[in-house]
Amino acid sequence: MTGFTALDRWYDYMKAHDKAALWDLLDPDVVFESPVVHTPQRGRDITFKYLASAEATLGGPGFRYVGEWRSATGVVLEFENVIEGIRINGVDIITFDPSGERIVHFKVMVRPLKGVNLLHRLMGEELARQSAATSAVDS
């Protein structure tokens, strides 16, 4: 596989923060692996929630990709940001479907430990905000 249109769409999502674009990018059976959740999360709904929360938490000002490595089926994107004075460094390991159109597996690895702990707290807060907002809209 020479090109991944899904990779271009991922970069576009990270710039535009278009949630509909993220939803369309994810395969219905996508698997998400988080540095703070010990079991793989399966399916578009839960993966969408985690990735949208991660983008809101980690993808703000200062976020940037600093490296990219491609394989026949996916890509590893190294990222960094500074949040609350902690330099967070990590990788997104993304696997695409055979057409290169959708994400079928997304694994995030983060360092250092105090960065993981910070993201765990911030992600929990963001997921709670999203749940509260969804509940308010549903009622």
N, C-alpha and C positions, 0 to 999 in steps of 0.2 A: 504494500500500500504506500503510495507516494505522498498523498495529501490527506489532510483531515479537515474537512469543512467545519466539523464540530470544534476544532481547536480555534479557528478564527472566530466562530460564534461565541466561544467561551471568553476570549479576549474582549469581544464586543460587549458581552454581558458585564464583565468586570469594569468596563468604562462607563456604560450607560445605566447599569443597575436595573435593567428591564426584566422584571419578574416573569412576564409572559415568555420572553426569549429563553430564560432559564428553564421553565417548564417544558418548552418544546425541545430543548436540547437533551433532556433526560429520557433515556429508554424507560418504558413502563416497568421493567424488571431490574432497574439499576440497583447496584449494591453500593452502600456508602460505609466506609470505615473511618472512624473518628479517633483522634488521640485520647479522647476523654470518655468514650463509650466502649466497653469491653467486647461487645458483640457486633458483628456486621448488621447494619440496618438495611432492610430489603424493601424495595419499591420506590416509585416516583414520589409519592406523598411525603414520606419521612425524609427522603434524600433532599427533596426540595426545601423542606423546613430547615434542615441542618445547613445546607449550602446558602440559603438566603440569610439565615442568622449569622453564619460565619462571614459572609460578605459584609453585612451590616456591622459586625463586631471588629473584624480584622481588616476588611478591605477599604477602610476609610482613608483619610489624608495620610500620606507617607507610605501607603502600601505600594509595593512594586515587585514585579518579577525580575529576578536577577540572573536566571539561568534557564535554559530549555534543552532537554535531551529527548530525542525521538527514537522510538523503536518501530517495528513493523505494525504494532497494534495500538500504540499509545504514546504517551509523552510524560515526562517528569518535569514539572515546573517548580523551580526554587523561588521562594518569596521571602520578603522581609518587611518588617514594620516596627515602629517603636510605639508602644502603648503603655501609658502610665509609667514612663521612664524605663520600661523593660524592652530590650531589643529582642524581638521574636523572629526566629528563622525557621523555615520549614519547607516542605515539599508537598505539592499536589501530584499524586500519581494517578493519571487518568488513562483508562482503557476505553477505546471506541469500538462500536459495532463494526462488522466487516466492511460496511459501506463508508465508514468514517464520518457518518452523519450524526450519530448520537453517542452519548456517554453511557457505557454499560457498567462501569466500575470506577469509583472515585475514592481514593485513600489519601488521608492527610496525616502527615507526620510533622511534629513540631518540637523545637528545642528552644531554650533550656527548660528545665523542670519548672522554674518559677514562671516562665512564659506559658507553659501548659496549664499550670494552676490558675493563672490570671485568665486565660481563655476559657477555662472550665467555668469560672465564676461569671464572666461576661456573657458567655453563650447561654448559661442558665437564665440570666436576667433577660436576655434578648428573646429567648424562647417563651419565657413567661409573659413578656410584653406582647408577643405575637398571639399567644393563646388568649390573653385578655382582650386584645383588639378583635380577634375572631369571635369571641363570645359576645362582645358588645354589638357586633354587626349582626350576629345570628339572633339576638333577642329583640 
